[in-house]
Every structure is written in C-alpha cells, then in structure tokens.
Amino acid sequence: MHNFPLVDLMIVGAQKSFTTSLKTYLGEHPSIVTHPQQEMAFYIDDKEYKKGYKNALTHYFRGIEEANGKKIVAKSAILYTSEIGIKRLYEQNPNCKLVLSLRNPIDRAYSAYLMEYNFDDVHFSFDEIKSIATKADTGYFPFNLFVDAGNYAKHLKMIYKYFPKDQVKIVLCEEIKEDPLKICREIFHWLEVDDTFTPEIKVYNPTVKRVSRLYARFVITVLKRTPSIRKIARVILPTYYNYKVGNIIRNMNKTHHKYAPMDAATREYLVNYYRDSNKELEEITGKNVTSIWNK
C-alpha cells in the first residue's frame, strides 16, 4: 500500500459547506493534484476499500504515477461523521492533514435535504425534521445526514481520538465567504507549496431548484438502479470520465432558482437543538460560532 503516494490533505467535511469549492480552489495549484470527482469515497465505502488503495488511486487520480512529488488533496464530505473511515485514513496515513469546513448546522441540514430532494431520494417535508431529530434513530439515514451531521463537536472529538489537533484545520464557511483567498493561502502554506498562488474564486455545486421530479427519478434509474447501463458505460468510457457523464445528466435538471427559506418554526426548533453542540464546538475550537449560528 505504501509503495504508492498517500493523500497529503483530506477535506473531511462537512457536506454542503463549500467543500467542493475548496477542493477545486486547492486543485488549481500547480503543485497540487486532486480528483475531478466530487468525492473520494474510498475510506467510507466498504466495497472500494476492499479493492485496495492502488485501485482507488487509479480510479480517482488519473496519471497519479507521474505526479512527480505533487501534494495530493482529496475530499470526502461525510468522512468526518464516520469513525471507521477516519480510523482507516489514520491507519494508512497518520501524518495526513485534515480540513473540516463547518457551516451553520441549520443551513447545512436544509441544503443537504434539498440536494437529496432534487435527487428524489427523500419524500417528506423538511418540517418533519423535528420528529426525525426527536427520535434520534441512528439507523435512519435522514437523521444521520440531516440532523446528526450538524453535531460538529461530537464528530470533532471523534477525529481527535486519531489525529492530533495540529493536523486538523477548522474553517468556518463565514471565513471562506469573507476571504477565500486567505483560507487557500493558509492551506497552501500548511502544505508547504507556494502560498502566493491565486486560484480562480467562484462557487461550485450550489443547491438550486430542480426542473422536474420525473427527470430526477429517471436520473436515479439510469445512474444508480440499472446495472446493465452502468456496465455499458464502463466499457465505453474509462472510469475517470464516468463522473462527467453523470454530472451532465444531473445538471440538465437544475434551474437558476433557489428554494424558499425554511419555515420559521422549524428554524427556531433547530436553533435550540444545536445550541449546546455549538457551545461545545466553540469551547473546543475557539471559533466564535454561537453568536452567528444560534439565531
């Protein structure tokens, strides 16, 4: 496994917290290589993990053998919630640096819900999040993805069981919005590459309204539930390009319109739900989040 270059920096989350944008900015650096796919699922996907790290490298990083000492940056936006994934990363590379980008957990939850809604993977109103949170069923993916993923203090403490604090950089979305170039250059310096490089700054992978639920269901059928189509695609196209076709198909169902804000009562419930977790996160990181998130 260690005959192959290891990931130097992993963006471990949080989902819907500018992680795609951050990966893209960093990947523009001439001394950094990253994967074109939005996620590197190797550490959390049991099937991929069993195939081995070499297989993952060739799947995600085209021409990695010719990287010539470049820093490898990867992203797995829900890795921060998976202890088995964090443990696998640590066991393979205890020197890996981690970036955790954090967004107001309420806004993150709503954005994650809308993304799954666009894919037709959820069929309930976001207002039902209150009953989902109350049940706290860790076997129910909406609780884990929309609610518990925002309990950042809990997940950060798990990460610190494996990686020391000086290898984990915590960034708030507010900091990225205010000065994305500053954040990028801090990470460039941390990775010991030229920190004067200026990437192109724009937002990638925003959550917007879908055109049609019928089309969304068609996309799921084509990309996820029809093995014969996936097999044909793998024959026609190298795995490196499969993601591009999927993105083209998905993006055809996107509009330029945003969804309406969540119901005020739902937001008030979530403010109270995350209050203690936000306070603990502030105590752990020194980041002033309670004043901007608890409202």
WOQUIRA-V957091 format. One record per residue. N is the residue number from 0. PSI is psi in radians with two decimals (* if undefined). Layout:
<<N:PSI> <N:PSI>>
//
This chain:
<<0:-0.70> <1:0.10> <2:-0.12> <3:2.64> <4:2.43> <5:2.81> <6:2.20> <7:-0.61> <8:2.27> <9:2.14> <10:1.90> <11:0.01> <12:-2.99> <13:2.72> <14:2.46> <15:0.63> <16:0.79> <17:0.34> <18:-0.65> <19:-0.76> <20:-0.79> <21:-0.77> <22:-0.72> <23:-0.75> <24:-0.88> <25:-0.65> <26:-0.25> <27:-0.29> <28:2.34> <29:-0.29> <30:0.22> <31:2.46> <32:2.40> <33:3.04> <34:2.54> <35:-0.48> <36:2.65> <37:-0.60> <38:2.52> <39:1.79> <40:0.05> <41:-0.79> <42:-0.32> <43:-0.17> <44:1.94> <45:-0.70> <46:-0.77> <47:-0.73> <48:-0.66> <49:-0.45> <50:-0.28> <51:2.79> <52:-0.64> <53:-0.76> <54:-0.69> <55:-0.73> <56:-0.83> <57:-0.46> <58:-0.77> <59:-0.55> <60:1.68> <61:2.27> <62:0.46> <63:-0.44> <64:-0.39> <65:0.42> <66:-0.41> <67:0.89> <68:0.10> <69:2.66> <70:2.40> <71:2.14> <72:2.26> <73:2.93> <74:2.37> <75:1.72> <76:-0.19> <77:0.18> <78:-0.56> <79:-0.29> <80:-0.08> <81:1.88> <82:-0.64> <83:-0.62> <84:-0.78> <85:-0.71> <86:-0.74> <87:-0.75> <88:-0.76> <89:-0.79> <90:-0.61> <91:-0.69> <92:1.44> <93:-0.22> <94:0.03> <95:2.49> <96:2.49> <97:2.44> <98:2.25> <99:1.90> <100:2.19> <101:2.33> <102:2.68> <103:2.09> <104:-0.44> <105:-0.86> <106:-0.64> <107:-0.75> <108:-0.77> <109:-0.72> <110:-0.71> <111:-0.71> <112:-0.81> <113:-0.61> <114:-0.81> <115:-0.59> <116:-0.73> <117:-0.61> <118:0.00> <119:0.57> <120:-0.18> <121:2.54> <122:0.66> <123:2.77> <124:2.56> <125:-0.43> <126:-0.38> <127:-0.05> <128:-0.46> <129:-0.80> <130:-0.58> <131:-0.75> <132:-0.65> <133:-0.70> <134:-0.53> <135:0.89> <136:1.81> <137:-0.14> <138:0.02> <139:2.01> <140:-0.58> <141:-0.59> <142:-0.82> <143:-0.76> <144:-0.69> <145:-0.53> <146:-1.11> <147:-0.45> <148:-0.32> <149:-0.05> <150:1.22> <151:-0.66> <152:-0.75> <153:-0.83> <154:-0.61> <155:-0.68> <156:-0.62> <157:-0.76> <158:-0.71> <159:-0.22> <160:-0.43> <161:-0.80> <162:2.33> <163:2.73> <164:-0.54> <165:-0.08> <166:0.10> <167:2.04> <168:2.13> <169:2.21> <170:2.36> <171:2.54> <172:-0.57> <173:-0.61> <174:-0.67> <175:-0.76> <176:-0.76> <177:-0.75> <178:1.33> <179:-0.58> <180:-0.68> <181:-0.79> <182:-0.78> <183:-0.76> <184:-0.55> <185:-0.73> <186:-0.70> <187:-0.81> <188:-0.73> <189:-0.65> <190:-0.05> <191:0.77> <192:2.97> <193:1.97> <194:0.21> <195:-0.08> <196:2.47> <197:1.88> <198:2.87> <199:2.17> <200:2.02> <201:2.93> <202:2.28> <203:2.57> <204:0.85> <205:2.70> <206:2.03> <207:2.97> <208:2.57> <209:2.79> <210:-0.80> <211:2.35> <212:-0.64> <213:-0.74> <214:-0.67> <215:-0.74> <216:-0.63> <217:-0.75> <218:-0.78> <219:-0.73> <220:-0.77> <221:-0.80> <222:-0.45> <223:-0.60> <224:0.18> <225:1.56> <226:-0.63> <227:-0.67> <228:-0.71> <229:-0.69> <230:-0.74> <231:-0.74> <232:-0.67> <233:-0.51> <234:-0.77> <235:-0.73> <236:2.50> <237:2.66> <238:-0.50> <239:-0.52> <240:-0.16> <241:-0.69> <242:-0.58> <243:-0.72> <244:-0.77> <245:-0.73> <246:-0.69> <247:-0.78> <248:-0.77> <249:-0.75> <250:-0.37> <251:-0.27> <252:0.21> <253:2.50> <254:-3.03> <255:0.21> <256:2.48> <257:2.75> <258:2.74> <259:2.70> <260:2.76> <261:2.82> <262:2.43> <263:-0.67> <264:-0.64> <265:-0.74> <266:-0.74> <267:-0.69> <268:-0.79> <269:-0.55> <270:-0.80> <271:-0.64> <272:-0.76> <273:-0.01> <274:-0.88> <275:-0.70> <276:-0.72> <277:-0.70> <278:-0.74> <279:-0.70> <280:-0.73> <281:-0.69> <282:-0.63> <283:-0.73> <284:-0.39> <285:0.05> <286:2.29> <287:1.52> <288:-0.46> <289:-0.62> <290:-0.42> <291:-0.36> <292:-0.44> <293:0.94> <294:*>>
//
